């Protein structure tokens, strides 16, 4: 028995319910939102190899203060403030800001020809994802210290390597 297009369009079996109605779409959206929220809170998001290696080093953070919001609406311009005080007898010779989850992880490198005892920096960062921002400081004797602060980004900013 051959069916015509008219028979298919008026067939009661095909007119029952669409494959995906509005309630199904809302249920799917709510489920994905809860799942992605739980994924971010569990820390189950995959970490880059650079982030893992930075975290595994036993850095001393003494003398380094970081100000970074715990939650940022967008990764386009996340404010960062850092204050660094060199230990007694040492001077600050180099500072790096590392964003391990960005396509270009080294955001800033400052090197002083004449080492200094203290430094204050206030800037804005472009973050590709929620991550820990690292400030790594090198001193005049070659030793290093670092401190990190984590921030959660609700909307990413750089996916193309800029």
C-alpha positions in Angstrom: 0.0 0.0 0.0 1.5 3.3 -1.1 1.1 6.4 1.1 0.7 9.8 -0.3 2.0 13.0 1.3 -1.6 14.0 2.2 -2.1 10.7 4.1 1.2 11.3 6.0 0.4 14.9 7.0 -3.1 14.1 8.4 -2.3 10.7 9.9 -3.3 10.7 13.6 -0.3 8.6 14.6 2.1 11.3 13.3 0.1 14.3 14.8 0.3 13.1 18.5 3.4 14.9 19.8 6.4 16.5 18.3 9.8 14.8 18.9 10.9 17.6 21.3 8.5 20.0 22.8 9.0 23.2 24.9 9.0 21.3 28.2 11.6 18.8 27.0 13.8 21.7 25.8 13.6 23.4 29.2 14.3 20.1 31.0 17.3 19.6 28.9 18.6 23.1 29.4 18.2 22.8 33.2 19.9 19.5 33.3 22.9 20.8 31.3 23.2 23.9 33.5 23.2 21.8 36.7 25.7 19.3 35.2 28.1 22.1 34.1 27.8 23.8 37.5 28.6 20.6 39.3 31.5 20.0 37.0 33.0 23.4 37.8 32.4 23.0 41.5 33.9 19.5 41.7 37.1 20.7 40.1 36.6 17.9 37.5 37.5 20.3 34.7 40.7 19.1 33.1 43.7 21.0 34.1 46.5 21.8 31.7 49.9 20.3 32.2 51.4 23.7 33.1 48.8 24.2 35.8 49.5 20.8 37.3 53.3 21.5 37.3 52.9 24.9 38.9 50.6 23.5 41.6 53.0 20.6 42.3 55.9 22.8 43.1 56.3 23.7 46.8 56.4 27.5 46.3 56.7 29.9 49.2 54.3 32.8 48.8 55.8 34.9 51.6 55.9 38.6 50.6 53.5 38.3 47.7 49.9 39.5 48.0 47.3 39.0 45.3 44.0 40.6 44.8 41.8 38.8 42.3 38.0 38.5 42.3 36.7 35.0 43.1 34.0 35.3 40.4 34.1 37.4 37.2 31.2 37.9 34.8 33.5 37.8 31.7 37.1 36.9 31.1 37.7 40.0 29.0 39.1 42.3 31.8 39.6 40.6 35.2 41.3 43.0 37.6 44.5 41.8 39.3 46.5 43.7 42.0 49.7 42.3 43.4 52.1 43.7 46.0 55.5 42.2 46.4 58.0 42.8 49.2 61.4 41.2 48.9 62.8 39.2 51.9 65.4 40.9 54.0 68.7 41.1 52.1 67.2 40.2 48.7 65.9 42.3 45.8 63.2 41.6 43.2 64.8 41.0 39.8 62.0 39.4 37.7 58.2 39.0 37.8 56.0 36.7 35.7 52.2 36.5 35.5 51.2 33.0 34.3 47.7 32.1 33.1 48.1 28.3 32.6 44.7 27.7 30.9 45.2 30.5 28.3 46.5 29.7 24.8 49.4 32.0 25.5 50.1 31.3 29.2 52.8 33.9 30.0 50.7 37.1 30.2 53.5 39.4 31.5 57.2 39.3 32.2 59.0 42.2 33.9 62.7 42.2 34.5 64.5 45.0 36.3 68.1 46.0 35.3 68.5 47.3 38.8 66.7 45.0 41.3 64.1 46.6 43.6 62.9 45.8 47.1 59.2 46.2 46.5 56.7 46.4 43.7 53.0 47.1 43.2 51.1 46.2 40.1 47.5 46.8 39.1 46.3 45.5 35.8 43.5 43.7 34.0 43.9 40.2 32.5 42.2 38.4 29.7 41.3 34.9 30.8 40.2 32.0 28.5 38.6 30.0 31.3 38.2 29.7 35.1 41.7 29.1 36.4 44.4 30.0 39.0 46.4 33.1 38.1 50.1 32.7 39.1 52.6 35.4 40.0 56.1 34.0 40.0 58.9 36.2 41.4 62.6 35.8 41.0 65.0 37.4 43.4 68.6 38.6 43.2 70.0 35.4 44.5 68.2 33.3 41.9 65.5 32.0 44.3 61.9 32.0 43.3 58.6 32.4 45.1 55.0 32.3 43.8 51.5 32.7 44.8 48.2 31.9 43.0 44.6 32.9 43.3 41.7 31.2 41.6 38.9 32.9 39.7 35.7 31.5 38.1 34.8 33.0 34.7 31.2 32.8 33.6 31.9 33.8 30.0 35.2 33.1 28.3 37.3 35.7 26.5 40.1 34.3 24.4 39.8 31.0 22.5 41.8 32.0 19.5 45.2 32.6 21.0 45.0 36.4 21.3 
